[in-house]
């Protein structure tokens, strides 16, 4: 038995995960054809800067009543800069090869 109840919220979350997977699959095909011959570092930096420009204004509407602590902010920045950047660089190199 699952610890999660089977309700609309759980089903929607599952569908969102499937949609994200399909999005990554289409992105690989698109990136391989569209960005052929461009350095993987440039593609990774462009993707990360573009997503940051889109998501940063949205994040101000998602902040709750109190501002996040400095530990939370530093953790999110570290995850974004170190983990996500490195993962995207590896991902784009794999797509290029």
C-alpha positions as CSV (number, residue, x, y, z in Angstrom):
1,X,0.0,0.0,0.0
2,X,1.1,3.5,-0.7
3,X,1.5,6.1,2.0
4,X,0.0,8.7,-0.3
5,X,-3.7,8.9,-0.8
6,X,-4.9,8.5,-4.4
7,X,-6.6,11.9,-4.9
8,X,-6.6,14.6,-7.5
9,X,-3.4,16.2,-6.1
10,X,-1.4,13.0,-6.3
11,X,-2.6,12.2,-9.8
12,X,-1.7,15.7,-10.9
13,X,1.7,15.4,-9.4
14,X,2.3,12.1,-11.3
15,X,1.1,13.7,-14.6
16,X,3.4,16.7,-14.0
17,X,6.4,14.3,-13.5
18,X,5.5,12.5,-16.8
19,X,5.2,15.9,-18.6
20,X,8.6,16.9,-17.3
21,X,10.1,13.6,-18.6
22,X,8.6,14.2,-22.0
23,X,9.9,17.7,-22.0
24,X,13.4,16.5,-21.4
25,X,13.1,14.0,-24.2
26,X,12.0,16.6,-26.7
27,X,14.7,19.0,-25.4
28,X,17.4,16.5,-26.2
29,X,16.2,16.1,-29.8
30,X,15.8,19.8,-30.2
31,X,19.2,20.7,-28.7
32,X,21.0,18.1,-30.8
33,X,19.7,19.5,-34.0
34,X,19.5,23.2,-33.2
35,X,22.7,23.7,-31.3
36,X,25.0,21.5,-33.4
37,X,28.5,23.0,-33.6
38,X,28.1,25.3,-30.5
39,X,30.3,24.7,-27.5
40,X,28.5,22.7,-24.8
41,X,29.5,25.3,-22.2
42,X,27.8,28.1,-24.2
43,X,24.6,26.0,-24.5
44,X,24.6,25.2,-20.8
45,X,25.2,28.8,-19.8
46,X,22.5,30.0,-22.1
47,X,19.9,27.5,-20.8
48,X,20.7,28.4,-17.2
49,X,20.6,32.1,-17.7
50,X,17.3,31.9,-19.7
51,X,15.6,29.8,-17.0
52,X,16.9,32.1,-14.3
53,X,15.5,35.1,-16.1
54,X,12.1,33.4,-16.4
55,X,11.9,32.0,-12.8
56,X,13.4,34.8,-10.8
57,X,10.4,37.2,-11.1
58,X,8.0,34.3,-10.5
59,X,9.8,33.4,-7.3
60,X,8.9,36.7,-5.7
61,X,5.2,35.8,-5.9
62,X,5.9,32.4,-4.3
63,X,7.5,33.8,-1.1
64,X,5.4,33.1,2.0
65,X,4.7,35.5,4.8
66,X,8.2,35.5,6.2
67,X,11.4,35.9,4.3
68,X,13.6,32.7,4.0
69,X,16.6,32.5,6.4
70,X,20.1,33.1,5.2
71,X,20.9,29.4,5.5
72,X,18.0,28.6,3.1
73,X,19.1,31.3,0.6
74,X,22.8,30.1,0.7
75,X,21.7,26.5,0.2
76,X,19.5,27.3,-2.8
77,X,22.3,29.4,-4.4
78,X,24.8,26.6,-3.8
79,X,22.5,24.0,-5.3
80,X,21.9,26.2,-8.3
81,X,25.5,27.3,-8.9
82,X,27.3,24.1,-8.1
83,X,25.0,21.1,-8.6
84,X,22.7,22.4,-11.4
85,X,25.4,24.1,-13.4
86,X,27.7,21.0,-13.3
87,X,24.8,18.7,-14.2
88,X,23.8,20.9,-17.1
89,X,27.3,21.0,-18.4
90,X,27.5,17.2,-18.3
91,X,24.1,16.9,-19.9
92,X,24.9,19.2,-22.8
93,X,28.2,17.4,-23.5
94,X,26.3,14.1,-23.6
95,X,23.8,15.5,-26.0
96,X,26.6,16.9,-28.2
97,X,28.3,13.5,-28.3
